């Protein structure tokens, strides 16, 4: 566990990186099972009733239970987005806090603890906050998600979305803080604070020895708060990031609302997309096509006549070598979609599926030794790509 200087060093490196990223998608085209016929039907003379369309991938919920139910509820919050993020060289005195709050165009100010920890060897720069007080300083979709704030109140980690990707963190997994407790990565959310990898509760921050009252957030009229006056009040060694440029650029791009992820993926569509990231170059549509052919997305998990098991129909011997703990619950469960789908990505990647072309086709052939199977999977994958484009 290290102290504040590491946090300030990271803040220096990110002064030029002021873009607040956001990504969310909508699916509007229905994909029916008539795209490919995967079951034998008895021929009947009487007319058959029209079958309802099959649910979309984003409507099929994986059947394994979540690691933990965060619960529902929580009042609506009017957000006050930060225009300035600053880290002082030491504790900000109460008199300085009042002066910051009284600066022209500053409408709201908060000072929180900050520090750096190593979690399973990975260095993270964190803020330690009061969940009720800090909630309004986050983007509206984050503030509106009660599970985020319940997780903080329980002493768990809410990681920034970009940090989750950058460090390969897994939602729901437990991580050892070097020299400290085990910490669960309970949620990810776009916090919009450059150099901040996540937030924890103030109580947990104190137990980890975080520097008290060193990080400052100011809200007010966009583009109007004086950087020079903030620096003057905080004194020598303070690092100040003006967040307004990031906000204006985001408005010009007219982004969709950021996506908040809590716990495991909520649909097979999300699960396939998340699992495919384990194999750079592998399209999620290939995993989805295999899931369709093998079990119709968890509707028929076997055992098969050959002894294959689970939603991705692994043979137990193959699973022993390529199965993964996809959700960080400490088990490699062949029956759990949260383990089986990333396990399939792992197996395909081991056979060089990420290189595409003939390498991809050969990797699918290793999954099931039939070129007809390969052609079928590729055809379904192409159909998914068109439908969910």
C-alpha positions as semicolon CSV with decimal commas, in nm:
position;residue;x (nm);y (nm);z (nm)
1;X;0,000;0,000;0,000
2;X;0,144;0,339;-0,095
3;X;0,047;0,695;-0,011
4;X;-0,063;1,011;-0,186
5;X;0,247;1,092;-0,401
6;X;0,163;0,804;-0,639
7;X;-0,185;0,946;-0,683
8;X;-0,050;1,289;-0,769
9;X;0,193;1,141;-1,018
10;X;-0,094;0,978;-1,203
11;X;-0,286;1,305;-1,202
12;X;0,008;1,475;-1,378
13;X;0,008;1,217;-1,653
14;X;-0,362;1,257;-1,724
15;X;-0,388;1,636;-1,741
16;X;-0,416;1,616;-2,117
17;X;-0,661;1,327;-2,111
18;X;-0,987;1,502;-2,041
19;X;-1,238;1,303;-2,244
20;X;-1,515;1,140;-2,046
21;X;-1,604;0,827;-2,238
22;X;-1,951;0,677;-2,261
23;X;-2,093;0,386;-2,453
24;X;-2,433;0,223;-2,468
25;X;-2,620;0,047;-2,742
26;X;-2,973;-0,026;-2,852
27;X;-3,102;-0,334;-3,033
28;X;-3,409;-0,293;-3,251
29;X;-3,420;-0,585;-3,499
30;X;-3,579;-0,917;-3,400
31;X;-3,381;-1,233;-3,479
32;X;-3,603;-1,541;-3,506
33;X;-3,514;-1,909;-3,484
34;X;-3,617;-1,947;-3,850
35;X;-3,273;-1,812;-3,943
36;X;-3,142;-2,161;-3,892
37;X;-3,334;-2,481;-3,814
38;X;-3,164;-2,669;-3,534
39;X;-3,431;-2,925;-3,440
40;X;-3,615;-3,206;-3,617
41;X;-3,993;-3,163;-3,640
42;X;-4,253;-3,430;-3,700
43;X;-4,457;-3,378;-4,016
44;X;-4,825;-3,334;-3,940
45;X;-5,113;-3,305;-4,178
46;X;-5,313;-3,053;-3,978
47;X;-5,205;-2,685;-3,995
48;X;-4,972;-2,579;-3,715
49;X;-5,034;-2,274;-3,502
50;X;-4,794;-1,992;-3,573
51;X;-4,501;-2,008;-3,332
52;X;-4,409;-1,692;-3,141
53;X;-4,080;-1,530;-3,232
54;X;-3,788;-1,639;-3,018
55;X;-3,656;-1,385;-2,767
56;X;-3,359;-1,174;-2,865
57;X;-3,012;-1,236;-2,721
58;X;-3,046;-0,926;-2,505
59;X;-3,368;-1,069;-2,357
60;X;-3,233;-1,414;-2,265
61;X;-3,112;-1,400;-1,906
62;X;-2,838;-1,648;-1,806
63;X;-2,978;-1,885;-1,547
64;X;-2,698;-1,895;-1,286
65;X;-2,768;-1,688;-0,978
66;X;-2,579;-1,358;-0,937
67;X;-2,294;-1,347;-0,691
68;X;-2,489;-1,107;-0,471
69;X;-2,814;-0,917;-0,498
70;X;-2,748;-0,551;-0,432
71;X;-3,116;-0,474;-0,384
72;X;-3,332;-0,199;-0,530
73;X;-3,441;0,147;-0,426
74;X;-3,283;0,481;-0,361
75;X;-3,403;0,836;-0,416
76;X;-3,355;1,026;-0,738
77;X;-3,055;1,259;-0,737
78;X;-2,996;1,586;-0,920
79;X;-2,636;1,568;-1,030
80;X;-2,386;1,852;-0,997
81;X;-2,105;1,747;-1,231
82;X;-1,754;1,848;-1,129
83;X;-1,589;2,126;-1,331
84;X;-1,260;2,106;-1,142
85;X;-1,070;1,813;-0,994
86;X;-0,769;1,903;-0,779
87;X;-0,530;1,718;-0,550
88;X;-0,355;1,924;-0,285
89;X;-0,011;1,856;-0,138
90;X;-0,164;1,788;0,202
91;X;-0,485;1,812;0,400
92;X;-0,698;2,106;0,283
93;X;-0,772;2,324;0,590
94;X;-1,132;2,412;0,669
95;X;-1,067;2,781;0,600
96;X;-0,934;2,696;0,252
97;X;-1,244;2,486;0,182
98;X;-1,465;2,783;0,262
99;X;-1,260;3,007;0,033
100;X;-1,284;2,753;-0,250
101;X;-1,661;2,739;-0,208
102;X;-1,676;3,121;-0,219
103;X;-1,483;3,157;-0,547
104;X;-1,673;3,331;-0,825
105;X;-1,889;3,087;-1,026
106;X;-1,832;2,803;-0,776
107;X;-2,169;2,672;-0,663
108;X;-2,066;2,362;-0,471
109;X;-1,746;2,214;-0,328
110;X;-1,647;1,890;-0,164
111;X;-1,318;1,760;-0,022
112;X;-1,254;1,384;0,007
113;X;-0,976;1,144;0,103
114;X;-0,749;0,991;-0,162
115;X;-0,474;0,737;-0,194
116;X;-0,322;0,454;-0,392
117;X;-0,334;0,082;-0,321
118;X;-0,193;-0,225;-0,485
119;X;-0,462;-0,483;-0,543
120;X;-0,320;-0,825;-0,632
121;X;-0,014;-0,638;-0,759
122;X;-0,211;-0,383;-0,964
123;X;-0,177;-0,017;-0,856
124;X;-0,508;0,169;-0,833
125;X;-0,567;0,538;-0,755
126;X;-0,882;0,572;-0,548
127;X;-1,103;0,830;-0,380
128;X;-1,257;0,745;-0,044
129;X;-1,601;0,904;-0,019
130;X;-1,926;0,923;0,173
131;X;-2,171;0,752;-0,069
132;X;-2,461;0,983;0,016
133;X;-2,247;1,297;-0,027
134;X;-2,057;1,185;-0,338
135;X;-2,356;1,050;-0,532
136;X;-2,448;1,382;-0,692
137;X;-2,092;1,428;-0,825
138;X;-2,127;1,137;-1,068
139;X;-2,301;1,119;-1,411
140;X;-2,678;1,083;-1,387
141;X;-2,695;0,712;-1,489
142;X;-2,439;0,635;-1,216
143;X;-2,621;0,841;-0,954
144;X;-2,949;0,669;-1,047
145;X;-2,809;0,317;-0,999
146;X;-2,877;0,219;-0,635
147;X;-2,654;-0,089;-0,654
148;X;-2,345;0,132;-0,695
149;X;-2,410;0,314;-0,369
150;X;-2,515;0,001;-0,182
151;X;-2,184;-0,155;-0,284
152;X;-1,988;0,144;-0,152
153;X;-2,181;0,137;0,175
154;X;-2,088;-0,231;0,213
155;X;-1,719;-0,149;0,180
156;X;-1,677;-0,274;-0,178
157;X;-1,499;-0,124;-0,479
158;X;-1,674;0,068;-0,757
159;X;-1,419;0,082;-1,038
160;X;-1,413;0,327;-1,325
161;X;-1,522;0,154;-1,646
162;X;-1,195;0,232;-1,824
163;X;-0,993;0,096;-1,530
164;X;-1,190;-0,230;-1,542
165;X;-1,089;-0,274;-1,906
166;X;-0,732;-0,151;-1,860
167;X;-0,650;-0,377;-1,566
168;X;-0,866;-0,673;-1,668
169;X;-1,073;-0,663;-1,350
170;X;-1,372;-0,898;-1,326
171;X;-1,702;-0,786;-1,178
172;X;-1,784;-0,980;-0,865
173;X;-1,428;-1,103;-0,813
174;X;-1,241;-1,069;-0,483
175;X;-0,897;-0,909;-0,491
176;X;-0,631;-0,896;-0,224
177;X;-0,515;-0,548;-0,125
178;X;-0,142;-0,569;-0,061
179;X;-0,099;-0,537;0,313
180;X;-0,475;-0,499;0,360
181;X;-0,811;-0,677;0,330
182;X;-0,969;-0,860;0,038
183;X;-1,180;-0,622;-0,170
184;X;-1,467;-0,711;-0,402
185;X;-1,502;-0,534;-0,738
186;X;-1,877;-0,495;-0,705
187;X;-1,957;-0,254;-0,989
188;X;-1,811;-0,052;-1,274
189;X;-1,925;0,291;-1,382
190;X;-1,792;0,584;-1,589
191;X;-1,692;0,824;-1,311
192;X;-1,559;1,096;-1,544
193;X;-1,259;1,177;-1,322
194;X;-0,924;1,155;-1,504
195;X;-0,664;0,960;-1,308
196;X;-0,919;0,814;-1,067
197;X;-0,949;0,436;-1,106
198;X;-1,235;0,392;-0,863
199;X;-1,401;0,486;-0,537
200;X;-1,439;0,320;-0,198
201;X;-1,611;0,426;0,122
202;X;-1,454;0,683;0,350
203;X;-1,445;0,429;0,634
204;X;-1,250;0,181;0,422
205;X;-1,016;0,458;0,305
206;X;-0,933;0,550;0,664
207;X;-0,857;0,186;0,745
208;X;-0,621;0,176;0,445
209;X;-0,439;0,491;0,559
210;X;-0,553;0,722;0,280
211;X;-0,447;1,086;0,292
212;X;-0,737;1,278;0,454
213;X;-0,914;1,566;0,278
214;X;-0,675;1,615;-0,014
215;X;-0,893;1,574;-0,325
216;X;-1,117;1,868;-0,419
217;X;-1,419;1,871;-0,652
218;X;-1,579;2,200;-0,756
219;X;-1,909;2,249;-0,938
220;X;-2,025;2,571;-1,099
221;X;-2,073;2,755;-1,423
222;X;-1,897;2,563;-1,704
223;X;-1,575;2,725;-1,822
224;X;-1,597;3,006;-1,567
225;X;-1,410;2,887;-1,256
226;X;-1,062;3,042;-1,235
227;X;-0,788;2,779;-1,247
228;X;-0,533;3,033;-1,121
229;X;-0,739;3,111;-0,811
230;X;-0,787;2,744;-0,733
231;X;-0,412;2,686;-0,759
232;X;-0,340;2,986;-0,541
233;X;-0,571;2,867;-0,265
234;X;-0,439;2,510;-0,270
235;X;-0,077;2,618;-0,272
236;X;0,243;2,483;-0,416
237;X;0,238;2,124;-0,538
238;X;-0,136;2,112;-0,604
239;X;-0,246;1,938;-0,922
240;X;-0,553;2,091;-1,091
241;X;-0,752;1,942;-1,378
242;X;-1,017;2,159;-1,545
243;X;-1,292;1,922;-1,658
244;X;-1,494;2,171;-1,864
245;X;-1,313;2,104;-2,192
246;X;-1,402;1,738;-2,161
247;X;-1,767;1,823;-2,103
248;X;-1,787;2,056;-2,405
249;X;-1,625;1,796;-2,630
250;X;-1,870;1,535;-2,507
251;X;-2,163;1,763;-2,591
252;X;-2,031;1,819;-2,941
253;X;-2,010;1,444;-2,995
254;X;-2,365;1,403;-2,862
255;X;-2,292;1,071;-2,698
256;X;-2,546;0,827;-2,567
257;X;-2,578;0,790;-2,192
258;X;-2,296;0,596;-2,029
259;X;-2,363;0,235;-1,934
260;X;-2,339;0,124;-1,574
261;X;-2,249;-0,242;-1,516
262;X;-2,324;-0,410;-1,189
263;X;-2,247;-0,774;-1,118
264;X;-2,269;-1,025;-1,403
265;X;-2,393;-0,956;-1,759
266;X;-2,773;-0,939;-1,756
267;X;-2,834;-1,107;-2,093
268;X;-2,671;-1,357;-2,325
269;X;-2,598;-1,073;-2,568
270;X;-2,393;-0,891;-2,303
271;X;-2,233;-1,217;-2,192
272;X;-2,116;-1,305;-2,545
273;X;-1,977;-0,955;-2,597
274;X;-1,792;-0,955;-2,263
275;X;-1,649;-1,303;-2,317
276;X;-1,522;-1,223;-2,667
277;X;-1,289;-0,958;-2,521
278;X;-1,083;-1,243;-2,375
279;X;-0,970;-1,324;-2,729
280;X;-0,860;-1,014;-2,927
281;X;-0,987;-1,045;-3,283
282;X;-1,270;-1,288;-3,200
283;X;-1,619;-1,156;-3,278
284;X;-1,887;-1,208;-3,018
285;X;-2,112;-1,327;-3,300
286;X;-1,907;-1,648;-3,330
287;X;-1,963;-1,726;-2,961
288;X;-2,332;-1,645;-3,001
289;X;-2,357;-1,874;-3,305
290;X;-2,193;-2,162;-3,117
291;X;-2,425;-2,098;-2,823
292;X;-2,724;-2,112;-3,060
293;X;-2,615;-2,439;-3,221
294;X;-2,499;-2,612;-2,904
295;X;-2,779;-2,531;-2,657
296;X;-3,003;-2,263;-2,809
297;X;-2,854;-2,016;-2,557
298;X;-2,891;-2,230;-2,249
299;X;-3,229;-2,386;-2,331
300;X;-3,087;-2,738;-2,376
301;X;-2,777;-2,790;-2,163
302;X;-2,752;-3,166;-2,202
303;X;-2,588;-3,402;-2,128
304;X;-2,564;-3,483;-2,497
305;X;-2,544;-3,837;-2,631
306;X;-2,165;-3,791;-2,644
307;X;-2,151;-3,665;-2,285
308;X;-2,111;-3,292;-2,356
309;X;-2,238;-3,064;-2,077
310;X;-2,360;-2,710;-2,021
311;X;-2,471;-2,419;-2,238
312;X;-2,159;-2,439;-2,458
313;X;-2,154;-2,825;-2,459
314;X;-1,803;-2,892;-2,335
315;X;-1,671;-3,243;-2,295
316;X;-1,552;-3,273;-1,932
317;X;-1,195;-3,352;-2,039
318;X;-1,181;-3,041;-2,258
319;X;-1,335;-2,828;-1,982
320;X;-1,066;-2,948;-1,742
321;X;-0,800;-2,783;-1,960
322;X;-0,985;-2,477;-2,096
323;X;-1,261;-2,398;-1,847
324;X;-1,240;-2,062;-1,669
325;X;-1,392;-1,891;-1,366
326;X;-1,560;-1,620;-1,571
327;X;-1,743;-1,445;-1,288
328;X;-1,484;-1,465;-1,014
329;X;-1,695;-1,671;-0,774
330;X;-1,410;-1,916;-0,716
331;X;-1,553;-2,201;-0,926
332;X;-1,514;-2,320;-1,284
333;X;-1,868;-2,440;-1,340
334;X;-1,932;-2,618;-1,672
335;X;-2,307;-2,564;-1,623
336;X;-2,283;-2,189;-1,557
337;X;-2,312;-1,965;-1,865
338;X;-2,093;-1,710;-1,685
339;X;-1,809;-1,963;-1,692
340;X;-1,897;-2,167;-2,003
341;X;-1,916;-1,878;-2,252
342;X;-1,577;-1,726;-2,157
343;X;-1,447;-2,084;-2,145
344;X;-1,551;-2,125;-2,509
345;X;-1,371;-1,802;-2,596
346;X;-1,062;-1,934;-2,417
347;X;-1,074;-2,261;-2,612
348;X;-1,124;-2,088;-2,947
349;X;-0,842;-1,844;-2,873
350;X;-0,607;-2,128;-2,784
351;X;-0,671;-2,254;-3,137
352;X;-0,592;-1,908;-3,283
353;X;-0,950;-1,803;-3,361
354;X;-0,856;-1,438;-3,305
355;X;-0,645;-1,442;-3,623
356;X;-0,960;-1,474;-3,835
357;X;-0,993;-1,626;-4,180
358;X;-0,896;-1,992;-4,209
359;X;-0,752;-1,985;-3,858
360;X;-1,098;-1,901;-3,725
361;X;-1,262;-2,174;-3,932
362;X;-1,008;-2,429;-3,811
363;X;-1,064;-2,321;-3,449
364;X;-1,439;-2,377;-3,489
365;X;-1,361;-2,717;-3,647
366;X;-1,167;-2,809;-3,333
367;X;-1,481;-2,723;-3,134
368;X;-1,677;-2,981;-3,333
369;X;-1,494;-3,187;-3,595
370;X;-1,726;-3,117;-3,886
371;X;-1,691;-2,870;-4,172
372;X;-2,071;-2,863;-4,201
373;X;-2,072;-2,746;-3,837
374;X;-1,816;-2,478;-3,923
375;X;-2,026;-2,350;-4,215
376;X;-2,338;-2,351;-4,000
377;X;-2,172;-2,153;-3,720
378;X;-2,025;-1,900;-3,966
379;X;-2,364;-1,854;-4,133
380;X;-2,538;-1,786;-3,802
381;X;-2,257;-1,552;-3,694
382;X;-2,300;-1,351;-4,015
383;X;-2,674;-1,329;-3,950
384;X;-2,615;-1,204;-3,594
385;X;-2,369;-0,945;-3,724
386;X;-2,629;-0,809;-3,969
387;X;-2,910;-0,812;-3,715
388;X;-2,719;-0,648;-3,431
389;X;-2,518;-0,404;-3,644
